[in-house]
Amino acid sequence: MVPERFAQRIVEVHGADGVAWLRRLPTIIADCEQRWSLRIGAPFAPLSYNYAAPGVRTDGTAVVLKVGVPHPELMSEIESLRLYAGDGIVRLLQFDCNQGALLLERAMPGTSLAELGDDEAATSIAAQLMRQLWRPVPPEHIFPSVAKWAAGLQRLRAQFDGTTGPFPRALVEQAETLFTQLLSAKVAPVLLHGDLHHENILAAERDPWLAIDPKGLVGDPGYEVGAFLHNQLPDPVAGAKARAILQRRVDQFGEELGFERARVRDWGLALAVLSAWWTYEDHGYVGEEALACAEVLATVKV
């Protein structure tokens, strides 16, 4: 049984392709079970943009089956997992690009970094994992660039006939300016995870922490702090507690990654605005929490 909210999200994002994929999903899962000698359990909850469920191979190995609508982002994930080869990230055991299916090592016990209960320690763990995952870009690759993703704000302008619509004009303009400055900086690009936040870092046995769900992206390593900065913030995001957390995260990433604090803050702000737009683009409503985070980051001292 596919959860209703998951099915709705798939159709919101992928349209008719998503509808067709949902119809095929039970057959894809059954085929993967047979081909890869698996027994698949109930899916993880909540599902987001891909179907993911724990499984066990006939030899007793704990695995995760992940199935998504075949599209370029999923292909980038497969390729990045292949290149990482388990270094700081779960291993890719099998895959089928045509089916959009990945068989992955299961991180055990698999509790997320969000459950650590110590945001300073969590930020330090994320910084260590970032450094571990960054690596030179292969001469030939399929990965999108940070610049391509940043062009999402051009689609925002096009959507609202050159205006910013329901998005605060000052914040959008600030994000546009920051992207121009950040993308023009002479920084050697690296292969990035692309979405390294608390829920994508899991406790494991062979390493204390392993990443999951890489996007596979090429660009300035400063980009990587963005997803983490505006994740797992107390409500309200504009409150004093959230402000203090964001200030410390910016300071800590600056120190532990060797980045200027302004660079950390600027990437976080620009990407928070972009994230709010992606929410609108995929689901039809503004990502208010991401915008609130951007507003707070604009006040962070650097």
N, C-alpha and C positions, 0 to 999 in steps of 0.2 A: 504494500500500500504506500503510495507516494503522498507525503503530507500536502494538504491543500495549499498552504501558504508557499511552500516550495514550488509547487506547480505554477502558482500564480506568478511568482517572481521569474521563473523560467520563461513564461510567455511574455511578461513585461519586457524582458531584456532581448529575447530572441524571436519574438513574434511567431510567424507560421513555422519557422524551423524548430522553435521550441515545442510547439504543439506536436509536430511530427516526432521529435525526439522523445517526448514523454510517452508516446504510444509505443515506441521501440524499446524503451528502457527495460521492461521486464525480460525481453528476449536477449538484450545485451548482457544483462546480469547473469542469466542462465548460461549463456555462451561462455562468459568468462569463468564461471564456476567449473564448467566441463573442461575447457581448454587448459586452465591453470590449476586444476585439481584443488578446488576450494570448497569450503562450506561458508557461506556468507550469512551474517546475522542481520538484525534489524539496523536500519541506518542510524548514524549519529544524529543527535538533536541539539539545537536546530540545524537543519540543512540551510546552506546559503545559496550558492550559485552552481554547485555541483552535487551529485549524489555521492555520498561517502558512507561506507559501512565497514565494520570490522569483519574479519574472516580468519579462517584457520586452514592452512594447507594440509594435505594428507600426512605430511611428516611432522605436523604439530606446530609449524611456524606461524606465529601471529602476524597477520598482514592487514592492510586496509585496501579495499577496492574503491577507487574513485572513478566516476564516470561523468563526463560533461558533454555538452553540445560541442561537436568538433568545430573549432574556430581558431583564428591565429593566436589568441591569448593562451589557449590550452596547448597549442603546439609549442609555444615559447616555454611554457612550464615543463613540458616533457623534455625539451632540449636542455634547459638549464639544469634539471635534475640529473640528466645524463652526464653533463659536464662536471657538476659538483661531485658526483660519484660517492655520495654519502659523507662528504667532509663538512660537518656542521649542519647537516640536513638529512632527512630520512632518505634511505636508498630507494631508487627506482628498480624494481625487480623484473617487471614485464610491462609492456605497453602495446597498445593498438591504436594508431593515429586515426584510422578510419572509423573505429567505434568510439573514439574519444575516451578510451579506458586506460587506467593506470593501476598497476598493482604495486603497492608501496610497503616498505618496512613499517611496522607499527611501533611507534614510540611508546614504551611502557615505563612508568605507569600512565604517562600521557596527560598528566594534569598541566594546565596552561600556566604561563607566567603570570597571568592575571590573578591566580590563586595564591601567589607567593606571600602577599600581604605586606610587602616592604617595597615601596615604589623606588626608593633609592637603589636597593639591591637589584631590582628588576631592570632598572635603567642601565646599570653596570653590566648585567648579563647580556642585555641587548647590544650594548656597545662592543663587547667582546665578540659576540656572534657576527656582528656587522663586519668587523675586521677579518674574521675567519672566512666569510663568504665572498668578500670582494676579491676579484681576480682579473687578470688582463682579459681584454675582449679578444675572442678568436678572430683571425683574419677574415674568415667568412662565417657569417651567422645569420639567423633569422630574427634576432631580437629587435623590438622597437626601441627607439631612442626616447630619452626624457623629453627632448624637444618636441617629438611627435605627440607625446601625451599632453604636454603643456599647451599644445594647439587647441585643446578642448575649449579654452576660453574664447577662441575665435568662433567656435560653434555657438557659444553662449551669445555672443554679439549678433551672429547671424539669426539666431532663434528670435531675438527681440528687436530685429531691424536696426541694429547698431546701438541700441540702448542696453541696459543691464536688466531690464524687466523687474522681477521681484527681488533681485539681488542688490544689496547696497552698492551704489555707484562708486563711492570712495574706496570700498574694499576691493572691488573688482579692478579698479584702476591701479590700486596699489599692488595687487597681485600681478597684473600685466607688466607693470614697471619692474617688479622684482624678477619675474621670469626673464625679461629682456637682459637684465644685469647679470643674473646668475648663469644663464645659458651662454653669455658672451665671455665669461671668465675662462682663463686659460688653465683648465684643470683636466688632467688625463682621465678619460672615461674608463670605467670599470664595469664588469658584469655585476648587476645589483639583484638582490632578492626582489625588491620592488614593492613589497607589502609586509614589511617586518614589524608587526605589532604584537602585543601581548598574546593574543589568541593563536598566533602562528608560531609560537615558541613553546615547545612541550618538554616536560621532564622525561628523561630517557635513562636507559641502563648503560649502553655502551659509551655515551657521553652524558654529562649532567643535563644538557639541554640541546635539543635539536629543532631546527626550523622545519616548517611544512609550508606548502602552498606558495612556492615562489612564482612571481610573475615572469621573471626573465626580462631584464630591462638593461639598457646601456646608457651610462651617463655619469655625471658628477656624483661621487660618493655622498656628498652632502644631501642629496635627494633622500637617502635612506632614512634619515631621522624623522621625516614628515609624518609617516603613518603612525609611528610610535608616539610622537608628541601629542597628537590630538585623539589618542585612544585612552580608554580607562580613566576618564576624568570625573571627579565628583559633580553632582548636580546641586546647584546650577553651575554651568561651566564658567559663567561670568562672576561667580562668587569668589570670596577671598581665598578659600582653601584651594580651589582649582588654579587661581592665579599663582599662588605660592608654589604649587606643584610644577606648573609650566616654567616658572622662573628657574626652579632648581634643575629641571630636566635640561633646559637650554644651557645652563652653567655646566652641568655634569657632562653632557655630550661634548661641549666645547673642550673641556679639560681632558676627557678620556679618549676622544678621537683626534685631538690636536687641531680642531677647527676654531676659527674665530667665532665668537658667540653670535655676532651679527649674521654670519653665514648660516648658522643653525637656526636662528630665529627667522631669517628671511625664507629659507626653504620651507620651514614649518608653516609660516603664514601663507605663502603662495599656494602650497599644496592643500591647505585647509579650504581655501576658496575653491580650488579645482575640485576637491572632493565633494563640496556642497553642490557644485554644478553637475558632477557625475551622478549624484543622487537624483537630481531633477531629470537628467537625461534618461536614466534607466527607469525611474519610477514615477516621475511627474510631480514631485514635490521638492522643495528646497531643503538641503541638509542643514537645518538650523543649528545643530550642535557644532558642526564643523565651522560655520560662520562665526558662532560665538567664540570658538577657540581662536579663530583668526583675529577677532577684535581684541582678545586678551593678549595674544602674541604681539600685536602692534604696540602694546604698552610695556613689554618686557625690556628690562634694562640690559644693555649689552656694552 
